[in-house]
Amino acid sequence: MSMTMAETQATERKKKVEKYFHPTPERSLDQIGTALLTGGGAGVLVGLIAMSGNAFFGVLLMAGGIWAAVKGGQKKKEYKDAYEKAEPKPSDREMDRLLAQDLKVIEDRAMSRLGITSEHLEIGAESWDPVAALLGGSPAARPTKRPLVLYGPKFSGFGIGDDGVWRFREYEVLVVCPALHHLALFHCTLDFLSGGLSKEDTEEYQYNHVVAVSTRTTPAPDHVSLDELNTRAPDDDTVRFSKVQRRRLEVSVSNGQSMGVTVGITDEEDSSKKARLQSSGIDEVIGSIRRVLRDRS
């Protein structure tokens, strides 16, 4: 059964993006393989020559040469397989462009699911725009009103780019749509490898039911180990956190429900040690939501 064009594109994207999260193997692994192959071949040749004078010594040399050649072949194959998984990597800018495209798709999907257009939004066109931020532009590039979009990492595998930014295999995305009479929210999980969405939830609240727009710092789930999640820079001390804690932005309502995203990751014992994430625009978003809440209260 043949794949659709969308499925083919998702598969090709996954193959490309996965390379970003695989560490490029050390060249020395290939060099060791080459040395073993060369030495093994020389051992077999010398063994053949020695056979005429000392059969036992010749056989010993040949056996050692064959063993070295086999090991050398294994090392070279190991290097080749690891290299093909990791290279050629997409650049940090390519990764950010892909994420920007995904966020724009999610923004449009959220408004469609919530039945909201830009005319319904009670927010200025100059509000925080993560798409523009990722592309190095400004909100003025998209002058129409748009919802507030926040995204943050899920605790999935991550890689540290050449620019020092941590990029993740999965993100959670929160789209906040301040309408005339209510606050509409859309939350989903983005599989960054394929661009696929899952766990899509929508909520709509009357403004007088919104009790808090806040940030909370809490310990990450006990099973989370950044050492195990790190897929790109295993020898980097910056990911060796004693205990992981996360900072989350949350919108809470009177019935106790809340929606939010992680906007920071730090070491519980050393707050100066933190993950460098893409700009979340958290201060701008909180300010925008609070202004709307004040105007509607």
Disulfide bonds with the S-S distance in Angstrom:
none
